[in-house]
Amino acid sequence: MSAVAAFKQAERPGTRTGLIVAAIAWVLTRVPMYLIDAGYVHFPFHSVVGGDTQIYDKWLPLLVSGQFPVRDPKWQYPPGAAALLSLPHLLPAGYADSFFIIELLCDLVITVLLVRMATRQGSWLGCWFWIVGLPLLGPFVLGDFDIAVTLLAVAALYLADSPWGLGAFGGLGAAVKVWPLVVLVGVRPGQAARAATAAVATAGVVIGGYLAFTYGSLSFLTHQDSRGLEIESVAAQPFLLLRLLGLWHGKIAFHDGCFQLVGPGVGVVAMVMVGCTVLALIALAYWRWRMSWRPEAVGDAALVAALLIIVTSRVISVQYMIWLIGIAACALAFPGTSQRPIARMLLISVGLTTLELLLLLRIVKGAGATSDIGVVILVARDALLSAMAILGFLRLWRSTRGPRRSSPIGKGAYRGAHAAGQGSASLAAHSRSALAKPRMRATGS
């Protein structure tokens, strides 16, 4: 069997075969992750095992009493995050073990949703991408609540046919960690107002409830605003390279919950990155104004928007890769997606992120050959992310060129075309035939 034929077979296996393989692969990859994080299996890099569960456990007494850790600069999340971080308190096991179990359950639900998307849209690549891509980040991912947040974004994209469902889950995700709002970027024209209304209403109810009944629910805004240029961000890499060459004499310091650059030029570059984020949002708005919408644009646009926001941010954390893996998986569930090359590049960047994470403390200390290698890996990862953002936007733009569609294709026709594996070409043919039928009847009469 040729490589192309094998790829197509993996993309569209039988439903029963796909379910069996997905279930086996999920168990084989997730059980080792849990055993390592829970401490049942020794892992040589202890610093990454368990994620941030110790920090969350320390916050728990405040969160369950209706307060927020206003004096801890590590608290940088919207108030909805308190609900997720308090869930382990309801389980009988210890906080860390309960947290790992909740994250595994969220991971399982994401996998189930992607399986449903595979059977509905016609491509299993998204499901395989999530199952394989997440373990590439290492076992530590179960110790951060980003899998649960990613579940909200995936659920929103799963419900993309319903603007109210998409908007509600996007708004709920925004009340927890802001970024899931990217799911709204590619919403079908004519449905944007309803999706935005649902998002604002859902987020407003959650945040308003915390404002009314808790103390310090908006303290995260102060902590976020005080953050500087974090060493893993794209804008930090020129400074790290110059520091490696002895041409920049700033330093790395731990401030506001992360390792940041301190020295000449850092403040100016941080301000420039804020402007770059604004430009990225303007570019996405211009794309929406000029685009010719197609169903695949929902996942594609969400992935591109997330990439643009990440590469222009003053902060990049390893958890951001979880977001990208989840959204890329949703995009790959559509056979006609324009982002397949970006997804392949993402797997490489995930591998580089894992290596960078293991060398992060040595990069901070800035001594020895391992520190130099770590800087090179970090620079390569961020350069790859930047290339992905640019290429992804260009591919999104090209894939949605053409005249605007006066009437969108109905849900049934769209799903049927994809279930047959015909992709965007069959959708266009369906659209043309649907428009031609009235003319034929008019001529015949």
N, C-alpha and C positions, 0 to 999 in steps of 0.2 A: 504494500500500500504506500502510495506517495505521501509526502509530508502534507500537501494540500488536501488530499483525500482524508488523511487522518485528522486534520484540523476540522474539516467539515463534519466528520463523524462525531468528533467531540462536541461540536457546536450543537448538533441536533440528534442526540441519541433518542431511543425510545423512552417513553415516560417511565416505564417500570425500571429499565436499565439505569436511567438517570437518577431515579430515586434511590436505588440500591447503592450505586457508586457514591452518590453525595452523602448518604448516611454513613457508609463505611469510612469515607475520607474525613468526614467531620469528627467522628469518634477517634480515629487514629491520630489526628492532629490536635484535638482539644484536650484529650486525656493527659498527654505529657505536659501541656501548658499548665493545666490545673495542678498536677502532681508537683511540678517544680515550684510554682508560686505558693502552694500550700506547705511547702517544706518537706514533702515526702521523698523527693528526689533531690540529691545535691546538685547545685548549679555553681560553676566556678566563679561567676560574677555576681556576688551577693548584693552589690549595690543596686542592681536593677530588678531584683526579685521582690515581688510584693507591691511594686509601683508606689503610689502615694497613700496606701491604706493607713499607714501610721498617722499621717497628717489628718486624714478624714476622721479617724478614731478620736483624735485629740479635739476636733471640732464638735464631735457628736453631742456632748453635754449641752453646749450652747444651742445647737440647732434644734434639739428636741424640746428645749425650754423656750423657744420663740425668739432667740437672739442669733446674731451673726458675729463671726470673729472680726469685728471692726478694727482691731488693733494688729491683726496679723496681715502683713502685706501679701501673703500667699493666697488669701481669699480674694479671687478676681473673677468670680462667677455671678451671673444674675441670680436673683433669689430662688428661682425654680430649681436650682441645683441642690438646694437644701433638702428637697423632698427625696431626690435620688440618693443623696448621701446619708439620709436617715433610714432608708429602707432596711439595711442590715440589722438595725435595732429591733426590728419586728421578728427576726428569725432566732431560733434557739442557740445556734452555734456562735462562736466568737465573731467579732466584727470582721476580721480579715477573711475568714472562711466563708461567712455569709455573703460578703461582698463579691468574692470570686464566683460563688454559685449564681448570684444575681447577674453578674456579667456574662457567665456562660449561658444562662437562660436567654439573655438579650441576644447573644451571638446566635443561639439556636433559632430564635424567632426571625432574625435577619436572614438566616439561611433558608428557612421555610418560605419567607416572602420572595426571596430570589428564585427558589424552585417554582413557586407559583408564577412569577414573571417569566421564567423559562418556558413553562408549558403554555402560557398565554401569548407571549410575544414571539416565540419561535427560536430563541437562542439560549443555550445553557452556559455560555461563556461567562456571564455575570456570576452565576452560582459558583463555577469552578474558580473564578478569580478571587472571590471572597474566601472560599475555603482554603485556598493555597496562599493567598496574599497575606492574610492576617498573621499566621504563624511565622512568616518571614521577619516580623518585627521582634520576635522572641517572646518568651513566656510572660514578660512584665505587663503586657497589654491588659491582662485581666485585673491588674491592680489600679487601673484608672477608669473613671466612669465614662470615658469617651465612646465605648462600645454602646452603652445605653443611649447616649446622645445621637450616635450614628443611626441607631434603630429608629429614632423619630424621623430623621431625614429620609431613610430608606422607606419607611411607612408612608411618608408624604409622597414620594415618587411612585410608590406602588399604587397610590390612589390618585394618580395624575389625571385620570379621566374625570374625577370629581373635583372641581375647584374648591368646594367647601372642605373636603377631606384633606386635599393637599395643603390648603392654607391653614387649617386647624393644626395639623401636625407640624407644619413649618413654624407656626407661631408658638406652639408648645416647646419646640426645640429652641427657639429664640429666647424663651423665658428661662431656659436652662443654660445655654451657652452661645447665644446670638447667631453663630455661623449657619445653622440650618435654614436661615432665611434664603440662602442661595437657591433653594428648591423653587422659589417663586420666579426666578429669572426667565425660565423657558416656558412658562405657563401659556396655554393656548390663547391667542388673541380673542378678545371678547369675553374671556373668563378671568382676566387679570384683576378686575375690580372685585369680583366675588372672592377670589383667592386672597387678595390683600385684606379685604374686610374680615374674612375668617381668621387670618393670621393676627391682625391687630386685636380682634375681639378676644381670641384665645390667650394671647400673651398679656393683654390688658387685665383679664380676669385673674390670671395667676399672679402677676406682679402686683395688681391692686389688692389682692387678698393678703399678700405678704406685707404690703405697706400698711394695711389697716390693723394687722394683728401681730406683727413682729417688730423688733427693734434692729435698726441698722441694715435693712434690706438693700439699700442703695450704696452701701459702703464700697462695693466693688468698683464703682465708677472712679472714686478717688484713687484706689490702688492701681487701676488700669492706666489712668492718666499719668501716674508718676513713673511708669515703667520707661526705661531707656532702650538702648539698642542692644538686644540680646545676642549672644555670640553665635547662635545657630541661624540667625536671620540672614537673608541674602545680602542686605546692605552692610553687614558686619564683615563679610569675607575679604574685601579689599584691605581693611584694617588688620585682619589676622595675617594676610599675606605680607603686608608691609612690616608687621611686627616680626614675622618669621625671618624676614630679610634684614632686620635691624634698622628699618627706615621709619618706623612709627614707635614712639616710646610711651604710649599709653599703657593701661593695665586692664586686667579683668578682675571685677569685684562682684561679690554676691549682694545684690540689692533687690528689694521688692519681689523676693521669691525666685529669682533666677540670676544666672551669671550674665553680667552686662559689661560692655566696654566703657571705660572711663579714660578720657584724654582729648587732645586737640581734634577738632573737626567732627566729633561724634554727635554733638547736639544739632549741628547743622544738617548732617545726613539724616538724623532721625526726623527732623522737620520735613525734609525733602520726601521721605518715604510716606508721610501722611499725605502730601500732595499727590504722590504716585497712586495711592489708594483711591483718591478722588478721581484721578484721570482714568483709572481702571473702571470705576463705576460709570463714568461718562461714556467710555467705550462700550460697555455692556448696554447702556441705555440707547446708544446710537445703533447698535446691532439690532435691538428689538424694534426700533423704528423702521429699519430698512429690510428686515428679514422677511422671507417667505416661509411661513411656519410649516413644520412637519412633525409628526409624533416623536421622532427620535430626539428632537431638539430639547425636550424636557430634561432628559438625563445629561445630554451633551452640554447644555448651557450651565447646568448646575455644577458639573465638573470643572468647566472652564472658569466659572465665577469663583469657585473655591480656590483654584490655582492662582488666579490673579490677586485675590485678597491675601493669600498666604505669602506670595513672593514679594508683595509690597508692604507687608507687615513689619513692624519693628521687632516682632517676636516670632520665632518658629520653635515649636516643641515637637518632640518625637510623636506625641499624640495626634498631631495634625495628619500624620500619615494614615491613621485609622479612618479619619473622615474621607480622605481621598480614595482609599480602597473601597469603602462602602459606596460612595457616589459613582466611582468608576464601574463598580459591579452592576449598578442599576443601568448605567449607560450601555454596557455590553450586553444587557438582556435584550436590546433591540438589534436585530440583524443589520439594520441600515445605519448604525451609529457611525459617526465620523471620527470617533476618538480611540479606535483600536491601537494606532501607533502610540498614542499618549499612555494608554494602559500598559503597553509593553515597557515603555520608558519608566512608568511608575514602579513596576516591579524592581527595576534596577535601583531606583532611588530609595526604595524601601530597604533593599539589601545594604546600600551605603549608609542609610540611617541607623541600622542595627550596628554596623561597625563603628560608626561615629559615637553612638551611645556608649559603647564599651570603652571608648578612648576619651570620653568627654572630660573626666577629671584630670587626665594627663595633659589635655589641651589647655585646661585652665592653669595648671602649674607651669606650662611652657618650658619644660626641661626634658631633654632626651630625644632620641630618634622617634620614639613612639608618639610623642607630642607632635613632631613635624608631620609624621604620617597621618595623624588624626586631623590636622589642619588641611592637608591635601584632600583627604576623604570628604571633609566637610565642605570645602570649596567645590569639589566635583559634584557633590549632592545638590548644593544650591544652584550651581550652574545648570545642572540637569533640570531642576524644578523650573528655573527661569525659561529654559528652552521649551519645556512642556507647556508653560502658560502661553507663550507666544505662538507656538505651533498649534496648540489647541484652539486658540482664538481664531487663527487663520483658517483652520479646517472647519470650524463652526461657521464662520462667515461664508466660506465657499459652498458648504453643504446646504445653506439656506438662501442662496442667491436665486434670482428669478422673479417672475411676476407674482404678486400677492394672490392668494387663493380667495376668491370671493365667498365661497362657502366651504367650511372644513368638512372633511370626510367623517362620516358617522362612526361611532365606536365599533359597531358590529363589523362594518366593512374593514376598518383598520385592523381589528384583531384577527379577522379571518384571513386577511392578506398575510399577516405576519405568521400566523399558525401554519400556513402553507409554505413559509420560508421564502416568499417572493420579494421581500424587502421593499425599498422605496420605489423601485421601478414599477412594481405591480400596483402600488398605491396611485402612482401617476396615471397608469393605464385605466384603473378603475374610475379615477376622476374624469378622464377624458370621455370614457364611454357613458358615464352618468350625465355629462353635459350634452352629449350628442343625441341621446334618446329623445328629449323634447323636440329637437329640431326635426328628427325623422318623422315623428308623429304629426308635426305641423305641416310638413311637406306632403305627407300622404293624405291628409284631410283636404 
